[in-house]
């Protein structure tokens, strides 16, 4: 789970302003941070199946949002995946 401060930081960095939490780029950035945290957790706790399921759900959500952004604005999509370091 991300802290309020980390979510606010991501919202400020990827959103139009500090209250722009509905922006697709902000949602993808928050999901990416949560995915990274869950991945590190699962490296230590291999048999935590509920966390593994949560990871798959978050990856699916991020995939859908990235597909939407790709269809809506391909240049923003490319900039976002480069900034977040995903889909190398």
DRENNUVO-991406 format. One record per residue (C-alpha): residue number from 1; x negated, y negated, z. Coordinates in steps of 0.001 Angstrom, whole numbers. Layout:
BEGIN
<node><nr>NUM</nr><xx>X</xx><yy>Y</yy><zz>Z</zz></node>
...
# end
This chain:
BEGIN
<node><nr>1</nr><xx>0</xx><yy>0</yy><zz>0</zz></node>
<node><nr>2</nr><xx>-1347</xx><yy>-3380</yy><zz>-980</zz></node>
<node><nr>3</nr><xx>-1524</xx><yy>-6208</yy><zz>1508</zz></node>
<node><nr>4</nr><xx>539</xx><yy>-9360</yy><zz>1064</zz></node>
<node><nr>5</nr><xx>-2642</xx><yy>-11336</yy><zz>516</zz></node>
<node><nr>6</nr><xx>-3822</xx><yy>-9040</yy><zz>-2298</zz></node>
<node><nr>7</nr><xx>-416</xx><yy>-9187</yy><zz>-4024</zz></node>
<node><nr>8</nr><xx>-401</xx><yy>-12990</yy><zz>-3719</zz></node>
<node><nr>9</nr><xx>-3905</xx><yy>-13114</yy><zz>-5189</zz></node>
<node><nr>10</nr><xx>-2881</xx><yy>-10954</yy><zz>-8164</zz></node>
<node><nr>11</nr><xx>292</xx><yy>-12996</yy><zz>-8670</zz></node>
<node><nr>12</nr><xx>-1695</xx><yy>-16217</yy><zz>-8721</zz></node>
<node><nr>13</nr><xx>-4296</xx><yy>-14793</yy><zz>-11116</zz></node>
<node><nr>14</nr><xx>-1977</xx><yy>-13144</yy><zz>-13662</zz></node>
<node><nr>15</nr><xx>1252</xx><yy>-15137</yy><zz>-13246</zz></node>
<node><nr>16</nr><xx>2239</xx><yy>-18615</yy><zz>-14344</zz></node>
<node><nr>17</nr><xx>2297</xx><yy>-19695</yy><zz>-10675</zz></node>
<node><nr>18</nr><xx>2086</xx><yy>-18151</yy><zz>-7202</zz></node>
<node><nr>19</nr><xx>5789</xx><yy>-17206</yy><zz>-7178</zz></node>
<node><nr>20</nr><xx>5884</xx><yy>-15582</yy><zz>-10630</zz></node>
<node><nr>21</nr><xx>6194</xx><yy>-11987</yy><zz>-9375</zz></node>
<node><nr>22</nr><xx>8550</xx><yy>-10870</yy><zz>-12141</zz></node>
<node><nr>23</nr><xx>6012</xx><yy>-11456</yy><zz>-14874</zz></node>
<node><nr>24</nr><xx>5064</xx><yy>-8236</yy><zz>-16692</zz></node>
<node><nr>25</nr><xx>1351</xx><yy>-8992</yy><zz>-16372</zz></node>
<node><nr>26</nr><xx>1675</xx><yy>-9436</yy><zz>-12598</zz></node>
<node><nr>27</nr><xx>3631</xx><yy>-6190</yy><zz>-12250</zz></node>
<node><nr>28</nr><xx>1010</xx><yy>-4284</yy><zz>-14272</zz></node>
<node><nr>29</nr><xx>-1820</xx><yy>-5771</yy><zz>-12195</zz></node>
<node><nr>30</nr><xx>-141</xx><yy>-4780</yy><zz>-8911</zz></node>
<node><nr>31</nr><xx>604</xx><yy>-1280</yy><zz>-10204</zz></node>
<node><nr>32</nr><xx>-3008</xx><yy>-909</yy><zz>-11352</zz></node>
<node><nr>33</nr><xx>-4297</xx><yy>-1803</yy><zz>-7883</zz></node>
<node><nr>34</nr><xx>-1865</xx><yy>659</yy><zz>-6287</zz></node>
<node><nr>35</nr><xx>-2921</xx><yy>3370</yy><zz>-8765</zz></node>
<node><nr>36</nr><xx>-6575</xx><yy>2781</yy><zz>-7921</zz></node>
<node><nr>37</nr><xx>-5837</xx><yy>3058</yy><zz>-4189</zz></node>
<node><nr>38</nr><xx>-3859</xx><yy>6269</yy><zz>-4644</zz></node>
<node><nr>39</nr><xx>-6589</xx><yy>7745</yy><zz>-6840</zz></node>
<node><nr>40</nr><xx>-9197</xx><yy>7139</yy><zz>-4140</zz></node>
<node><nr>41</nr><xx>-6869</xx><yy>8633</yy><zz>-1523</zz></node>
<node><nr>42</nr><xx>-6310</xx><yy>11756</yy><zz>-3619</zz></node>
<node><nr>43</nr><xx>-10041</xx><yy>12290</yy><zz>-4100</zz></node>
<node><nr>44</nr><xx>-10254</xx><yy>12899</yy><zz>-345</zz></node>
<node><nr>45</nr><xx>-6816</xx><yy>14499</yy><zz>196</zz></node>
<node><nr>46</nr><xx>-6406</xx><yy>16904</yy><zz>-2707</zz></node>
<node><nr>47</nr><xx>-3325</xx><yy>18630</yy><zz>-1319</zz></node>
<node><nr>48</nr><xx>-1261</xx><yy>15503</yy><zz>-625</zz></node>
<node><nr>49</nr><xx>1421</xx><yy>16304</yy><zz>-3171</zz></node>
<node><nr>50</nr><xx>3788</xx><yy>13478</yy><zz>-2275</zz></node>
<node><nr>51</nr><xx>1039</xx><yy>10945</yy><zz>-2959</zz></node>
<node><nr>52</nr><xx>248</xx><yy>12733</yy><zz>-6203</zz></node>
<node><nr>53</nr><xx>3874</xx><yy>12379</yy><zz>-7271</zz></node>
<node><nr>54</nr><xx>3854</xx><yy>8699</yy><zz>-6293</zz></node>
<node><nr>55</nr><xx>751</xx><yy>8252</yy><zz>-8449</zz></node>
<node><nr>56</nr><xx>2482</xx><yy>9816</yy><zz>-11454</zz></node>
<node><nr>57</nr><xx>5537</xx><yy>7593</yy><zz>-10942</zz></node>
<node><nr>58</nr><xx>3392</xx><yy>4456</yy><zz>-10792</zz></node>
<node><nr>59</nr><xx>1419</xx><yy>5480</yy><zz>-13890</zz></node>
<node><nr>60</nr><xx>4723</xx><yy>5988</yy><zz>-15730</zz></node>
<node><nr>61</nr><xx>6007</xx><yy>2586</yy><zz>-14641</zz></node>
<node><nr>62</nr><xx>2790</xx><yy>909</yy><zz>-15740</zz></node>
<node><nr>63</nr><xx>2903</xx><yy>2728</yy><zz>-19068</zz></node>
<node><nr>64</nr><xx>6420</xx><yy>1476</yy><zz>-19737</zz></node>
<node><nr>65</nr><xx>5537</xx><yy>-2097</yy><zz>-18851</zz></node>
<node><nr>66</nr><xx>2417</xx><yy>-1986</yy><zz>-21014</zz></node>
<node><nr>67</nr><xx>4450</xx><yy>-657</yy><zz>-23934</zz></node>
<node><nr>68</nr><xx>6928</xx><yy>-3499</yy><zz>-23506</zz></node>
<node><nr>69</nr><xx>4128</xx><yy>-6072</yy><zz>-23382</zz></node>
<node><nr>70</nr><xx>2449</xx><yy>-4513</yy><zz>-26417</zz></node>
<node><nr>71</nr><xx>5665</xx><yy>-4811</yy><zz>-28430</zz></node>
<node><nr>72</nr><xx>6373</xx><yy>-8344</yy><zz>-27205</zz></node>
<node><nr>73</nr><xx>2908</xx><yy>-9906</yy><zz>-27452</zz></node>
<node><nr>74</nr><xx>7</xx><yy>-7741</yy><zz>-28625</zz></node>
<node><nr>75</nr><xx>-2669</xx><yy>-10365</yy><zz>-27919</zz></node>
<node><nr>76</nr><xx>-1597</xx><yy>-10724</yy><zz>-24268</zz></node>
<node><nr>77</nr><xx>-1530</xx><yy>-6916</yy><zz>-24012</zz></node>
<node><nr>78</nr><xx>-5126</xx><yy>-6636</yy><zz>-25251</zz></node>
<node><nr>79</nr><xx>-6293</xx><yy>-9402</yy><zz>-22909</zz></node>
<node><nr>80</nr><xx>-4563</xx><yy>-7772</yy><zz>-19928</zz></node>
<node><nr>81</nr><xx>-5985</xx><yy>-4280</yy><zz>-20428</zz></node>
<node><nr>82</nr><xx>-9432</xx><yy>-5818</yy><zz>-20870</zz></node>
<node><nr>83</nr><xx>-9071</xx><yy>-7898</yy><zz>-17690</zz></node>
<node><nr>84</nr><xx>-7861</xx><yy>-4902</yy><zz>-15668</zz></node>
<node><nr>85</nr><xx>-10329</xx><yy>-2442</yy><zz>-17164</zz></node>
<node><nr>86</nr><xx>-7775</xx><yy>155</yy><zz>-18249</zz></node>
<node><nr>87</nr><xx>-7540</xx><yy>2155</yy><zz>-21474</zz></node>
<node><nr>88</nr><xx>-11192</xx><yy>1902</yy><zz>-22311</zz></node>
# end
